[in-house]
Amino acid sequence: MRAIVLDRSLEALPVFRLSDSADDGAITFAPAGGGRWRVLPSPGDRLPGTFDQDVYVELLHRYHEAGMPEDGVITFTLHAFLRSMGRRVDGRTYEQLRAALGRLERTTLESTGVYFSAAAGGPLDGSFTILSSVVIDRRRLADREQLALFPALSAAEPGDARVALSPVLRANIAASYTATLSVAHYQRLASPVARRLYRLLEVAREEGKLAWRVGLEGLAEQLPLSQRYPSHLQRVLQPAHEALLDAGIVREAAVRQHQREWYVDYVLASRHS
């Protein structure tokens, strides 16, 4: 299985907006166990979204494939990276990728006793970013002066990227505090909500929860989803659940009401099913 090894602590927390129409202020999440988690956009920028989620997963895939280098540095061409993501390669997607890498470097993740840090040996009180540095060199350096005369062409010009993964994430991965995805399963899921659910379900698997019941409201905050009414949440979750069932990731996914509370029940399938 081609694997994507992710930081389990980060996977359990909301980072990426799953709806373009959602409020683009800070994400705030308060787990039942206490503490607070916030995702703060860089001034003048928006929060990471669905494209950024896919970029993040591909970065971690490449980090694992590279043998988890000690300095956390990953190098790639923008062209090859987009192809690996299964995205069209053109000027628009080059610009999307550059913007996403910038957001992963500048978006602040703030933990108050929520994010488990292997380096600290317990919940972190502090902040970090997913990427600690991003450098993108344009191709055809000899043509740089000419490209400067044509901003639209310059923006579409591909390049070579050198990014460094945060030492906070790397410490958790090195300590095997991880969740593992299958590249094939992740790419088969077309819906951003299904992809996010897959990431969260693999956290449950690592914690030994092959059958997982979660409150509907709590799940919405953890993903996160902007919808709050149970009927609206069910409409968003239903196609994602169908995709997870079709991909063989879960054997059951159902929204149920018990007394006055709404829950979602998942039964995970075997990884070999």
C-alpha positions in Angstrom: 0.0 0.0 0.0 1.4 3.4 -1.0 1.0 5.2 2.3 0.5 8.8 3.6 1.8 9.0 7.2 0.2 12.0 9.1 0.5 13.6 12.5 -2.3 12.0 14.4 -2.8 14.9 16.8 -3.2 17.4 13.9 -5.5 15.0 12.0 -8.0 15.1 15.0 -8.2 18.9 14.8 -10.0 21.2 12.3 -7.6 23.1 10.0 -9.1 23.3 6.5 -12.4 25.0 5.6 -14.6 22.5 3.7 -16.9 25.1 2.2 -16.0 28.1 0.1 -19.1 29.9 1.4 -18.2 29.4 5.0 -17.3 32.3 7.3 -13.6 32.9 6.7 -12.7 34.1 10.2 -10.7 32.1 12.6 -11.6 28.5 13.3 -12.2 27.9 17.0 -12.6 24.4 18.4 -13.1 23.5 22.1 -13.0 19.7 22.6 -15.1 18.0 25.3 -11.9 17.2 27.2 -11.1 20.9 27.6 -8.7 23.4 26.1 -9.0 25.4 23.0 -7.7 25.2 19.4 -7.6 28.1 16.9 -6.7 28.4 13.3 -5.8 32.0 12.5 -5.4 33.2 8.9 -2.5 35.5 8.0 -3.6 39.2 7.7 -5.1 39.8 4.3 -5.4 36.1 3.5 -8.1 33.5 3.9 -8.1 30.2 5.9 -6.8 27.1 4.2 -9.5 25.4 2.2 -10.2 22.2 0.2 -7.4 22.6 -2.3 -5.0 23.3 0.6 -6.1 20.1 2.3 -5.0 18.1 -0.8 -1.7 20.0 -0.9 -1.1 19.2 2.8 -1.7 15.5 2.2 0.5 15.4 -0.8 3.3 17.1 1.1 3.1 14.5 3.8 3.0 11.7 1.2 6.2 13.1 -0.3 7.9 13.5 3.1 7.2 9.8 3.8 8.4 8.7 0.4 11.6 10.8 0.8 12.4 8.8 4.0 11.4 11.5 6.4 14.5 13.7 6.1 15.7 15.1 9.4 15.6 18.7 8.3 12.0 18.2 7.1 12.9 19.6 3.6 11.0 18.4 0.6 11.9 19.5 -3.0 9.7 19.2 -6.0 8.6 20.9 -9.2 5.2 22.5 -9.2 4.3 20.5 -12.4 5.1 17.1 -10.9 3.3 18.0 -7.6 0.1 18.9 -9.4 0.3 15.8 -11.5 0.7 13.7 -8.3 -2.4 15.4 -6.9 -4.4 14.4 -10.1 -4.9 18.1 -10.9 -4.8 19.8 -14.3 -1.5 21.5 -14.9 -2.0 25.1 -16.1 -1.3 28.7 -15.0 -4.4 28.8 -12.8 -3.4 25.6 -10.8 0.3 26.8 -10.6 -1.0 30.0 -8.9 -3.4 28.0 -6.6 -0.5 25.8 -5.5 1.8 28.7 -4.8 -1.0 30.4 -2.8 -1.7 27.2 -0.9 2.0 26.6 0.1 2.1 30.2 1.3 -1.0 29.7 3.4 0.4 26.6 5.0 3.5 28.6 6.0 1.6 31.7 7.3 -1.6 30.3 8.9 -1.1 30.1 12.6 -2.3 27.0 14.5 -2.8 27.9 18.2 -3.1 25.2 20.9 -4.1 25.8 24.5 -3.8 22.3 26.0 -5.3 20.5 23.0 -2.6 19.5 20.5 -0.6 16.6 21.8 3.1 17.2 21.3 5.5 14.3 21.4 8.4 16.7 21.9 6.7 18.4 24.9 5.5 15.0 26.2 1.9 16.3 26.6 -0.6 18.9 25.4 1.0 22.0 23.8 0.4 25.5 24.9 1.8 27.5 22.0 1.5 28.1 18.3 3.1 26.7 15.1 2.5 26.5 11.3 2.4 23.4 9.1 5.3 24.6 7.0 8.2 26.5 8.5 9.6 27.8 5.2 8.6 27.9 1.5 10.9 28.9 -1.3 9.8 28.7 -5.0 12.3 29.5 -7.7 11.0 30.4 -11.1 12.3 28.4 -14.1 14.2 29.9 -17.0 16.1 32.4 -14.9 17.7 33.9 -18.1 14.2 35.0 -19.1 13.3 36.6 -15.8 13.8 40.2 -17.1 11.5 39.5 -20.0 8.9 37.8 -17.8 8.8 40.8 -15.6 7.3 42.8 -18.5 4.4 40.4 -18.6 3.0 39.8 -15.1 0.3 37.4 -16.3 2.9 35.2 -18.0 5.2 35.4 -15.0 2.4 34.3 -12.6 1.8 31.2 -14.8 5.5 30.3 -15.0 6.2 26.9 -13.3 9.0 26.5 -10.8 11.0 24.4 -8.3 9.8 24.4 -4.7 11.8 23.8 -1.5 9.6 23.6 1.6 10.3 22.6 5.2 7.8 20.7 7.3 7.2 22.1 10.8 9.5 20.5 13.5 6.3 20.1 15.7 4.7 17.8 13.1 7.9 16.0 12.4 8.4 15.2 16.1 5.0 13.5 16.3 5.7 11.5 13.1 9.1 10.5 14.4 7.6 9.3 17.6 5.0 7.2 15.6 2.1 9.3 16.9 0.6 8.9 13.5 -2.4 8.0 11.3 -1.9 6.3 8.0 -3.9 6.8 4.8 -3.8 4.9 1.5 -3.0 7.0 -1.5 -5.4 5.0 -3.6 -8.3 5.5 -1.2 -7.7 9.2 -0.7 -7.5 9.9 -4.4 -10.6 7.8 -5.1 -12.7 10.0 -2.8 -13.7 13.1 -4.9 -15.5 15.0 -2.1 -13.4 17.2 0.2 -15.8 16.2 3.1 -15.3 12.5 2.4 -11.5 13.0 2.3 -11.6 14.9 5.6 -13.8 12.1 7.2 -11.3 9.5 5.9 -8.5 11.3 7.7 -10.5 11.5 10.9 -11.7 7.9 10.7 -8.0 6.7 10.5 -7.4 8.6 13.8 -10.2 6.5 15.3 -8.7 3.3 13.9 -5.3 4.2 15.4 -7.0 4.6 18.8 -8.6 1.2 18.5 -12.1 2.4 17.7 -13.2 0.1 14.9 -16.8 1.1 15.8 -17.0 4.8 16.5 -20.0 6.8 17.7 -19.6 10.6 17.7 -22.1 13.4 18.4 -23.3 15.1 15.2 -22.7 18.6 16.5 -19.2 17.7 17.7 -18.4 16.0 14.4 -19.4 19.2 12.6 -17.1 21.3 14.7 -14.2 18.8 14.3 -14.3 18.5 10.5 -15.3 21.6 10.4 -18.6 22.1 8.7 -20.4 25.5 8.6 -23.9 23.9 8.7 -25.4 23.5 12.2 -29.0 22.1 11.8 -29.1 18.2 11.8 -31.1 18.1 8.6 -28.5 20.3 6.8 -25.6 18.3 8.2 -27.2 15.0 7.1 -27.4 16.4 3.5 -23.7 17.3 3.5 -22.6 14.0 5.1 -24.8 11.6 3.1 -22.8 11.7 -0.2 -19.5 11.6 1.7 -20.8 8.5 3.6 -21.8 6.9 0.3 -18.3 7.5 -1.1 -16.6 6.0 2.0 -18.8 2.9 1.7 -18.1 2.6 -2.0 -14.4 2.9 -1.4 -14.5 0.1 1.2 -13.2 2.4 4.0 -16.3 1.9 6.2 -18.8 -0.9 6.5 -21.4 1.3 8.0 -22.0 5.1 8.3 -25.3 6.2 9.7 -26.8 9.3 11.3 -29.2 8.4 14.2 -31.2 10.2 16.8 -31.3 8.8 20.3 -33.8 10.6 22.5 -33.1 14.3 21.7 -29.5 13.9 20.6 -28.1 13.2 17.2 -25.2 10.9 16.6 -23.1 9.4 13.7 -22.2 5.7 13.9 -19.2 4.4 11.9 -18.0 0.8 11.6 -14.6 0.8 9.9 -13.8 -1.9 7.3 -10.6 -3.9 7.5 -7.7 -2.3 5.7 -7.4 -5.4 3.6 -11.1 -5.5 2.6 
